[in-house]
Amino acid sequence: MSSAMDRRAVLRGLGAAGIGAGTGWALGPGDAAAATRPNIVVVLIDDLARRELGCYGNTFNETPHMDRLAADGVRFTAGYTAAPVCSPTRASIMTGQYPARVGITEFLGPSGDDFLPTSHRTLPETLRDAGYRTGLIGKWHLSETYTGPVTSRPGNPWSHGFTDVIASEQQYIAGGDYFHPYFMLPDLPARKPDEYLVDRLNLEAVDFITGSHQQGTPFFLYLAHYATHATLAAPQALVDKYAAKTGSGQPGRNPVLAAMLEVIDDGVGAIRATLTQLGIAGDTVIVLLSDNGGDSAVATNAPLRGSKATLYEGGVRVPMITYHPAGAPGRVVDTPFSTVDFMPTLLDVAGVARPAGQQLDGASFAGLLSGGAAPAREDLFWVYPHWHPPGAPTASVRSGRHKLLRYLHDGREELFDLVADPGEATDLAASQPARVQALHAALDAHLRDVDLLPPLPTPENYPTVVLEQEFDAGLGGFTVLAPAPESRAGTVQAAGGVLTVAAGGAPAFALLRSTVAATVSPVAVIASQRSYANAAATGQDTLFAGLVKDAQNYLLVWYNHKLKRTGWDVRIAGTLTGQRVTQLDATINYPGPNARLACVLHRDELSAYAVAAGGAWQYLFTADVGRFARLDDPAVRAQYRYGFGIRVDGGTFTAERFAVRRR
C-alpha cells in the first residue's frame, strides 16, 4: 500500500472514530507511524469581508479556486473569529484560547510589552513535537518589538514551534506593503522582477509543500497573507480588469481589493494543484478564513451589521471554509465555528494529544470536518475593551441563535436573534428580559473567568480601605509636587473637608503623592471633586488619579471637565507620554458635587472609571502601561505611591475626598 493510501486510510479512520471527543489517538514524535499523519494547510486572509467570495454570494470578484474548495468541502455560514482585529484572532488560532485569556485583545502596535508568551503551548509547537514540519509564511503579528535579532524578539514565531519562518515581517507592518522592495522585509531578495508580495507568498507555500513531501514529513502550513489589509495595492493589469467591469467602484465592488483577492485565489489553486501533483491531496486537510471582518474604509460587510473593530456580526463573522478528504463535498454548516476551535480541531484531525495542563476554550470539529455531526456548541464569547473606530469597548456572548452585546462604557445591552435577523437590525432586549438576564449572567461569568477587566470601583467590589483622606485638617500624609511644564502647584489648601487648588494667575498643576506604597493589586484609586473651575479655566480643568513616584515619574488617568475629555499620562524619567481617548471628546460630562474619577490598577494596566453625582460608575478605557513600568511586578509597583492631581489654568478647583480600596 502506498504512503498516500496509508495516510488516506488514517484520515478516514479518524473520521469514522469521531476524533474530537478525546479518543486519545496520538503518536509521539519518534513514532514510525507519524508519516501517516495528515498534512494541514491554514490559509489566513487579512481583513476580508465574508461577502467578498463568490461562494458567499459575490458576483463581482472572481474567486473560482476558493469557491471550488467550498464545493469540495464545508462552507460555514457562522464562521467566527475570536476578535474583530488581527492579533487577538491570531493568538486564538495559536492557543485555542480566548484572546482575553491570553491577554492580547487588540492589534499589537509598533511598541509595547504585549506578545504571545512562550508559557502557552501552541498549535505549531504541539504539532512539531509530534513529528510535523511547521511553516509560517507571511504575517505573524504576535511579537513585542521590531528591533534586535528577529529570532530573539519576545513572542517570535520560532519560539512558538515553527521550524520554518518564511517572508514574515521584520519591521512593523504598518499600512500595507505589497511590491518589492518591502520595507517590512528588508532582507528578503526578490525572486522575480516587479515582485508582488501575494504572489511571493503563494510561491513560497508551493515550495514548502513540495520540500516537505520530498522529506517524507507531514507538514503544518500556516499561510498568513498580508492582503487585503489597507492600503490596498495590486498589479495594475488586474486592477484595470476589475475597473472595467460593470458596477466597479460601487459599494462592495472595489477593483483593487478584487485584484488582490484574485491573486490570493490563484495561490489557493496552486496549492491544491501541487497537492494533487504530489499525490497528497487525499492526505491534506485545508482551512481557509479571514482574521476579522472587512475594513469599513475599503469594503462593506452587508448584509451583516458592523465591520472590523466592532463586535457586531460584520466584525467577527467571516468567510470560513474547510476541506477534509474523508468528508462529503458541498456541505453548508450553520453551527458556529470559531478560531478558538482551531487548535482542538486540528490536533484531533492529526491525532495528536492536546497539551497537558493547558486549558483550551474551543470545541473540536474534527468529526464534522471528516463527515460526522457537529459537536454540541457551547456559548461563544468576545471581549473587545477598546476605543478603535468605528468600534467601542464591548463584550458579547452567542448562545444558540441569540446574541447579547454589551457596551462596556455605559452598560447598555442589545439582544439579537441571529437566525431570524443576521443583520442585527432588531434589538429584542426590551421584549425578552428573561433571556437578557440569562445571557447577562453568562457574560458576567466569562468576564470573571478570563479576569481581563477589573470590576467597577464600588465598595462592594473593593471592600477594604487602604487609604482615606477627607481633608478635614491640612495635608498630613501628602506631599505636593509641581511637575513640568507648569512647574508650579498654585495655591493648595486643605481644611473643613475641602482641598482647594487655585491657579493664582498662571497655569498650575498640583500633584499630591501619598505615603502609602502601591503594594496591592487590584486596587481602586478614587478622587472625588466638589467643584470645577468651569468658565474660569480656558482649557485645563483636569482631575487626575493613579500612581506617583515623584514629579518626574507617575502613571495617571485624567478627566478634563472644561473640554469633556479623558485620557492617560505617563511620565518616566521626565519624559511624558500620553493618549487622549478622542472618541469620548465632548460626550462625557461628570459635574460635581461628588463626581468621582477612579484609576483601577490591575496587572500592568490602568483602567479609568468615572461617575457623576447620583449616577453609576462608567467604564472609560484601559491603558496598558507595561512598556513604561511593569506594575505586575510587586517590586516595581512598590516604588510608586497612590496619588492624585489637579491642573487648572484659571479659577479654583475643589476636591473633597481621596480613597484607595482593595478587593
C-alpha positions in Angstrom: 0.0 0.0 0.0 1.4 3.5 -0.9 2.2 6.1 1.7 -0.6 8.2 0.2 -3.1 5.4 0.6 -1.9 4.7 4.1 -2.5 8.3 5.1 -5.9 8.4 3.4 -6.9 5.4 5.4 -5.8 7.0 8.6 -7.9 10.1 7.7 -11.0 8.1 7.1 -10.4 6.1 10.2 -10.2 9.3 12.2 -13.5 10.5 10.7 -15.2 7.2 11.5 -13.9 7.3 15.0 -15.2 10.8 15.5 -11.9 12.2 16.7 -12.5 15.3 18.8 -14.2 13.5 21.6 -11.0 12.7 23.4 -10.3 9.3 21.7 -6.6 9.6 22.6 -5.3 8.6 19.1 -1.8 10.2 19.4 1.7 9.3 18.4 4.9 10.5 19.8 7.3 12.5 17.5 9.5 9.4 17.1 6.7 7.0 16.2 7.2 5.4 12.7 3.5 5.9 12.1 3.9 9.7 12.2 4.5 9.7 8.5 0.9 8.7 8.1 -0.4 11.8 9.8 -2.4 14.2 7.7 -0.9 17.4 6.3 -2.7 20.6 7.4 -2.8 23.9 5.5 -4.3 27.0 7.0 -4.8 30.0 4.7 -5.5 33.2 6.6 -6.6 36.3 4.7 -6.3 39.7 6.2 -9.4 41.9 6.7 -11.6 40.0 4.2 -15.3 40.5 4.5 -17.4 37.3 4.2 -19.3 38.7 1.2 -16.2 39.1 -1.0 -16.1 35.4 -2.0 -18.3 34.0 -4.8 -19.4 31.1 -2.7 -20.9 33.6 -0.2 -22.8 35.4 -3.0 -20.4 37.9 -4.5 -20.8 38.3 -8.3 -18.1 40.9 -8.9 -14.9 39.3 -7.5 -13.6 36.2 -9.2 -12.6 33.5 -6.7 -13.1 30.2 -8.5 -10.5 28.2 -6.5 -11.9 29.2 -3.1 -15.4 28.5 -4.4 -14.2 25.1 -5.6 -12.7 24.5 -2.2 -16.1 25.2 -0.6 -17.8 22.9 -3.2 -15.4 20.1 -2.3 -15.6 20.7 1.5 -17.6 22.6 4.1 -18.7 26.2 3.9 -19.6 27.6 7.3 -22.3 30.2 7.5 -21.4 31.1 11.1 -17.6 31.1 10.9 -16.3 33.4 13.6 -13.0 35.0 14.6 -12.4 35.4 18.3 -11.8 39.1 17.9 -12.7 41.9 15.4 -9.0 42.7 14.8 -6.0 40.7 13.7 -3.5 40.0 16.6 -6.0 38.6 19.1 -7.6 36.4 16.4 -4.1 35.0 15.5 -3.4 34.4 19.2 -6.6 32.3 19.4 -5.6 30.2 16.4 -2.2 29.5 18.0 -3.5 28.8 21.5 -7.1 27.5 21.3 -7.9 30.2 24.0 -10.0 33.3 24.0 -7.9 36.4 23.4 -9.0 37.8 26.8 -7.5 34.8 28.5 -4.2 35.1 26.5 -4.1 38.8 27.3 -4.0 40.0 23.7 -7.2 41.8 22.9 -6.1 44.5 20.5 -3.8 44.6 17.4 -0.2 44.9 18.6 1.4 48.3 17.7 4.9 49.1 16.9 5.9 49.5 20.5 4.5 47.9 23.7 5.0 45.0 26.0 2.3 42.6 24.7 3.3 39.5 22.9 2.3 35.8 22.8 4.0 34.4 25.8 6.0 31.2 25.5 4.1 29.8 28.5 1.4 28.9 26.0 2.0 25.6 24.3 0.8 26.5 20.8 -0.6 24.5 17.9 2.6 24.6 15.8 4.7 23.7 18.8 2.5 20.7 19.6 2.5 19.5 16.0 6.2 20.0 15.7 6.8 17.8 18.7 4.6 15.1 17.1 6.9 15.0 14.0 5.5 17.7 11.8 7.4 20.2 9.8 5.7 23.5 10.7 5.9 26.5 8.4 4.8 30.1 8.8 4.7 32.0 5.6 3.7 35.7 5.9 2.1 37.6 8.7 2.8 36.8 12.4 2.0 40.0 14.3 2.3 38.4 17.7 5.8 39.7 18.7 6.6 42.5 21.0 9.3 44.5 19.4 10.7 45.2 15.9 14.3 45.8 17.0 17.2 43.4 17.6 17.7 39.9 16.2 14.4 38.6 14.8 14.8 35.2 16.4 15.3 36.7 19.9 12.4 39.1 20.0 9.7 38.3 22.6 6.9 36.2 21.2 8.7 35.4 17.9 7.3 32.6 15.8 10.4 30.3 16.2 9.8 30.3 20.0 6.3 29.1 19.4 7.2 26.0 17.4 7.6 27.0 13.8 10.5 25.1 12.1 10.3 27.3 9.1 9.6 31.1 9.1 9.5 32.5 5.6 8.8 36.0 4.3 7.5 37.1 7.7 7.7 40.8 8.9 10.9 42.1 10.4 9.7 45.6 10.8 6.2 46.9 11.8 3.6 46.0 9.3 2.0 49.5 9.1 -0.4 50.4 6.3 0.3 47.9 3.5 3.5 46.9 1.7 2.9 44.8 -1.4 5.7 45.4 -4.0 9.4 44.6 -3.7 11.4 46.0 -2.1 9.3 45.5 1.0 10.0 47.9 3.9 8.8 45.3 6.5 11.0 42.6 4.9 14.3 44.5 4.2 16.4 41.3 3.9 14.2 39.5 1.5 15.5 39.4 -2.1 13.0 39.3 -4.9 12.6 36.1 -6.8 11.3 37.8 -10.0 11.1 41.3 -11.4 8.3 43.6 -10.1 7.5 41.0 -7.5 4.1 41.2 -5.8 4.1 40.0 -2.2 0.9 38.0 -2.5 2.5 36.1 -5.5 5.7 35.6 -3.5 3.9 34.1 -0.5 2.0 31.8 -2.8 5.2 30.6 -4.4 6.8 30.0 -1.0 3.8 28.0 0.0 4.1 25.7 -3.0 7.9 25.3 -2.3 7.3 24.5 1.3 4.7 21.8 0.4 7.0 20.3 -2.2 10.0 20.3 0.1 8.1 18.7 3.0 6.8 16.0 0.7 10.2 15.2 -0.6 11.4 14.8 3.0 8.6 12.4 3.7 7.4 14.6 6.6 3.9 15.6 7.5 3.5 19.3 7.5 1.5 22.1 9.0 1.5 25.2 6.7 0.2 28.5 8.1 0.0 30.8 5.1 -0.9 34.2 6.5 -1.4 36.7 3.8 -0.9 40.4 4.5 -3.6 41.1 1.9 -6.2 42.5 1.8 -5.1 44.9 4.5 -5.3 48.6 3.6 -3.5 50.4 2.0 -4.7 48.3 -0.9 -2.4 47.6 -3.9 -2.3 45.1 -6.8 -0.7 44.6 -10.2 -2.1 47.3 -12.4 -3.3 45.0 -15.2 -5.5 43.2 -12.7 -6.8 46.4 -11.3 -7.7 47.6 -14.8 -9.5 44.3 -15.4 -11.8 44.9 -12.5 -12.1 48.7 -13.0 -13.6 47.9 -16.4 -16.3 45.6 -15.0 -19.9 46.8 -14.7 -20.6 48.5 -11.3 -16.9 48.9 -10.5 -16.4 51.4 -7.6 -19.8 50.9 -6.1 -20.1 49.6 -2.5 -18.8 46.0 -2.4 -17.1 46.4 -5.8 -13.6 47.6 -5.1 -11.4 46.9 -8.1 -8.1 46.9 -6.2 -9.4 44.6 -3.5 -10.8 42.3 -6.2 -7.4 42.2 -7.9 -5.7 41.4 -4.6 -8.2 38.7 -3.9 -7.7 37.1 -7.4 -4.0 36.6 -6.7 -4.8 35.0 -3.3 -7.3 32.8 -5.1 -4.6 31.8 -7.6 -2.5 30.8 -4.7 -5.2 28.5 -3.4 -5.5 27.0 -6.8 -1.7 26.5 -6.9 -1.6 24.8 -3.5 -4.4 22.4 -4.4 -2.8 21.7 -7.8 0.6 21.0 -6.1 -1.1 18.6 -3.6 -2.7 16.7 -6.5 0.6 16.6 -8.5 2.4 15.2 -5.5 -0.3 12.6 -4.8 -1.1 14.0 -1.3 -4.4 15.9 -1.9 -6.1 13.0 -0.2 -3.8 13.3 2.7 -4.3 17.0 3.4 -6.8 19.0 5.4 -7.3 22.6 4.4 -8.8 25.5 6.4 -9.4 29.0 4.8 -10.7 32.1 6.6 -10.3 35.8 7.3 -8.8 37.2 10.5 -11.7 39.6 11.1 -14.5 41.4 9.2 -13.8 43.8 6.4 -12.4 47.3 7.0 -15.2 49.8 6.5 -12.8 52.2 4.8 -12.4 49.8 1.8 -15.1 47.1 2.0 -18.7 46.5 3.0 -19.9 43.7 5.2 -23.5 44.0 4.2 -25.9 42.4 4.9 -24.1 42.0 8.2 -24.0 44.9 10.6 -20.7 46.5 11.6 -17.2 46.0 10.4 -13.6 45.4 11.6 -13.1 46.7 15.2 -16.8 46.1 16.1 -18.4 43.1 17.8 -21.4 43.2 15.5 -21.5 40.3 13.1 -19.7 42.2 10.4 -16.7 42.4 12.6 -16.4 38.8 13.6 -18.4 36.6 11.2 -16.1 35.8 8.3 -15.6 33.5 5.3 -14.6 30.1 6.7 -14.1 27.0 4.5 -12.7 23.6 5.3 -11.7 20.6 3.2 -11.2 17.1 4.6 -10.7 14.3 2.1 -12.8 12.0 4.1 -15.8 14.3 4.3 -18.6 14.6 1.8 -18.4 17.6 -0.5 -20.7 20.6 -0.8 -21.8 20.8 2.8 -23.1 24.0 4.3 -22.9 24.1 8.1 -24.8 26.6 10.3 -23.2 25.6 13.6 -20.9 28.4 14.8 -17.3 27.5 14.3 -14.7 29.9 15.9 -11.0 30.3 15.7 -10.8 29.2 19.3 -11.9 25.8 18.0 -8.9 25.5 15.6 -6.4 24.1 18.0 -8.5 21.3 19.4 -9.9 20.6 16.0 -6.6 20.4 14.1 -4.9 18.4 16.9 -7.7 15.9 16.8 -7.6 15.8 13.0 -3.9 15.0 13.3 -4.4 12.5 16.1 -2.0 14.5 18.3 -2.7 14.7 22.1 -3.6 18.1 23.5 -1.0 19.8 25.7 -1.3 18.6 29.2 -2.4 21.2 31.7 -3.4 23.8 29.2 -7.0 25.0 29.1 -8.5 25.0 25.6 -11.6 27.2 25.3 -12.6 25.8 21.9 -14.5 22.7 20.8 -13.3 20.1 18.4 -15.0 20.0 15.0 -12.7 17.2 13.7 -15.6 14.8 13.4 -17.7 17.2 11.5 -14.9 18.0 9.0 -14.5 14.4 8.2 -18.1 13.7 7.6 -19.7 13.4 11.0 -22.0 15.6 13.1 -21.3 18.9 14.6 -20.3 19.0 18.3 -22.6 20.4 20.9 -21.8 24.1 20.6 -21.5 25.8 23.9 -21.6 29.6 24.3 -19.1 31.7 22.4 -17.7 34.9 24.0 -16.0 38.0 22.7 -14.3 40.8 24.8 -13.1 43.9 23.0 -12.4 46.7 25.6 -11.0 49.2 23.1 -12.0 52.5 21.5 -11.0 51.7 18.0 -13.0 53.5 15.3 -15.7 52.6 14.3 -16.0 50.3 17.4 -16.3 51.0 21.1 -15.5 48.9 24.2 -17.9 45.9 24.0 -18.3 42.3 25.1 -20.8 39.8 23.7 -22.0 36.2 24.0 -23.7 34.0 21.5 -25.8 31.2 22.9 -27.7 29.1 20.3 -29.4 31.6 18.0 -29.3 34.5 20.3 -26.5 37.1 20.9 -26.2 39.6 23.7 -23.9 42.6 23.1 -22.9 44.9 26.0 -21.3 48.3 25.7 -18.8 48.4 28.4 -18.8 52.2 28.7 -22.4 52.6 29.9 -23.6 49.0 30.4 -26.2 49.3 27.6 -27.2 45.8 26.3 -28.7 44.7 23.0 -30.2 41.3 22.1 -30.5 39.8 18.7 -31.9 36.6 17.1 -29.1 35.8 14.6 -31.1 33.2 12.8 -34.1 35.4 12.1 -32.1 38.6 12.0 -28.4 38.1 11.0 -28.1 41.8 10.2 -28.8 42.6 13.8 -31.5 45.2 12.9 -34.0 44.5 15.6 -33.0 44.8 19.3 -35.0 42.3 21.3 -33.7 43.3 24.8 -36.9 45.1 25.9 -39.2 42.3 24.8 -37.2 39.3 26.2 -35.9 40.4 29.6 -35.5 36.8 30.9 -33.2 35.9 28.0 -31.3 39.1 28.5 -30.9 38.2 32.2 -29.6 34.7 31.4 -27.1 35.9 28.8 -26.1 38.8 31.0 -25.2 36.3 33.8 -23.2 34.1 31.3 -21.2 37.1 30.1 -20.5 38.2 33.6 -19.2 34.8 34.5 -17.0 34.8 31.4 -15.5 38.2 32.3 -14.7 36.9 35.8 -13.2 33.7 34.4 -10.8 35.5 32.0 -10.0 38.2 34.6 -9.3 40.8 31.9 -11.2 43.8 33.2 -11.3 44.8 36.9 -14.8 45.1 38.4 -16.4 48.5 38.9 -14.7 50.5 41.7 -17.6 50.2 44.2 -17.3 49.5 47.9 -18.9 46.1 47.3 -16.2 45.1 44.8 -13.3 46.8 46.8 -14.4 46.4 50.4 -11.1 47.1 52.2 -9.9 50.6 52.8 -6.2 51.1 52.1 -6.2 54.9 52.4 -8.8 57.5 53.0 -8.4 61.3 53.2 -11.3 63.8 53.6 -9.1 66.9 54.0 -10.5 68.0 57.4 -7.2 69.2 58.8 -4.5 70.0 56.4 -2.4 67.8 54.0 -0.9 65.4 56.5 0.3 62.3 54.7 0.6 64.0 51.3 3.5 65.7 49.5 2.6 68.4 47.0 4.6 68.1 43.8 4.7 70.5 40.8 5.5 68.7 37.6 6.5 70.3 34.3 5.5 72.1 32.2 3.7 74.3 34.7 6.3 73.6 37.4 4.1 75.3 39.9 1.3 73.9 42.1 -0.7 77.0 42.6 -2.2 77.7 46.0 -3.0 74.4 47.7 -5.0 74.3 50.9 -7.0 71.7 52.9 -9.5 72.5 55.6 -13.1 71.7 56.6 -13.2 68.7 54.3 -12.2 70.5 51.2 -9.0 70.6 49.2 -8.6 73.8 47.2 -6.2 74.4 44.3 -6.2 77.9 43.0 -4.4 78.9 39.8 -3.4 82.2 41.1 -2.9 84.0 37.8 -0.9 81.3 36.0 -1.4 77.7 35.0 -0.8 75.3 37.9 -0.5 71.5 38.3 -0.7 70.2 41.9 0.3 66.5 42.1 -0.4 65.0 45.5 1.6 61.9 46.5 0.5 59.9 49.5 2.9 58.0 51.8 1.2 54.6 51.0 3.1 52.4 48.6 1.3 50.6 45.8 1.8 47.1 47.3 -1.6 45.6 46.4 -3.4 44.8 43.1 -6.1 45.1 42.0 -6.8 48.3 43.8 -9.1 51.3 43.1 -7.6 54.8 43.4 -10.6 57.2 43.7 -10.6 61.0 43.7 -13.8 62.9 44.4 -14.3 66.6 43.4 -16.7 69.1 44.7 -16.4 71.8 42.0 -14.6 72.5 38.8 -13.1 75.8 37.7 -15.5 75.8 34.8 -15.6 79.1 32.9 -12.6 80.4 34.7 -10.4 77.8 33.1 -9.7 78.3 29.4 -8.6 74.8 28.7 -7.1 72.9 31.7 -9.7 71.9 34.3 -8.5 68.4 35.0 -8.6 65.8 37.7 -6.0 63.0 37.8 -5.8 59.7 39.8 -3.2 56.9 39.8 0.3 56.2 40.9 3.1 58.7 41.7 6.8 58.2 42.4 7.9 61.9 42.1 7.4 64.9 39.8 9.4 63.0 37.1 7.7 59.7 37.3 3.9 59.0 37.5 1.1 57.0 35.9 -2.2 58.7 35.9 -5.6 58.7 34.2 -7.4 62.0 33.9 -10.7 63.8 33.1 -10.8 67.3 31.8 -14.2 68.8 32.7 -13.7 72.0 30.7 -13.2 70.1 27.4 -15.1 67.0 28.4 -12.1 64.8 27.6 -10.4 61.8 29.1 -7.1 60.0 28.7 -3.9 59.0 30.5 -0.5 60.4 31.1 2.7 58.5 31.9 5.9 60.4 32.8 9.1 58.3 33.2 12.4 59.9 34.0 10.9 63.3 33.0 9.6 62.1 29.6 5.9 62.4 29.2 3.8 60.0 27.1 0.1 60.1 27.0 -3.1 59.5 25.0 -6.4 61.3 24.7 -9.3 59.0 24.1 -10.7 61.1 21.3 -13.9 59.0 20.8 -15.1 60.3 24.2 -14.4 64.0 23.4 -17.4 66.2 24.3 -19.6 63.1 25.0 -18.8 62.7 28.7 -19.8 65.1 31.5 -19.2 64.4 35.2 -20.1 67.6 37.1 -20.0 67.9 40.9 -20.6 67.7 43.7 -19.3 64.2 44.4 -18.3 63.4 40.9 -15.5 60.8 41.0 -12.6 59.6 38.9 -11.2 56.2 39.6 -8.0 54.6 38.4 -8.1 50.8 38.9 -4.7 49.1 38.9 -4.9 45.6 37.6 -1.9 43.6 36.4 0.1 46.2 34.4 -2.9 48.1 33.2 -4.7 51.2 34.4 -8.5 51.2 33.9 -10.4 54.5 34.2 -13.9 54.9 35.5 -16.0 57.9 36.3 -19.3 58.7 38.0 -21.4 61.8 38.3 -23.3 62.7 41.4 -26.1 60.2 42.0 -25.2 58.2 39.0 -23.5 54.9 38.3 -19.8 54.2 37.5 -19.0 54.2 33.8 -16.1 52.4 32.2 -13.9 54.8 30.2 -10.9 53.0 28.9 -7.9 50.7 29.8 -4.3 51.8 29.3 -1.6 49.1 29.1 1.4 50.8 30.8 3.6 47.7 30.9 6.1 49.2 28.4 6.7 52.0 30.8 6.6 50.2 34.2 5.8 46.5 34.8 3.3 47.1 37.5 2.5 43.4 37.7 5.9 43.0 39.3 5.5 43.8 43.0 9.0 45.2 43.3 8.3 47.7 40.5 4.8 48.6 41.8 6.1 49.3 45.4 8.3 52.1 44.0 5.1 54.1 43.5 2.7 55.8 45.9 -1.0 56.3 45.5 -1.8 59.8 44.4 -4.0 62.3 42.5 -3.6 65.6 40.8 -5.4 68.8 39.8 -4.5 71.0 36.9 -6.0 74.5 36.3 -5.1 77.4 34.2 -7.6 79.8 35.8 -10.0 79.8 38.7 -10.3 77.4 41.6 -10.8 73.6 41.7 -12.0 71.9 44.9 -11.8 68.2 45.9 -13.4 66.6 48.9 -12.2 63.1 49.2 -9.4 60.7 48.2 -9.6 57.0 48.8 -7.8 53.8 47.9 -9.7 50.5 48.2 -8.7 46.9 47.5 -10.6 43.7 47.0 
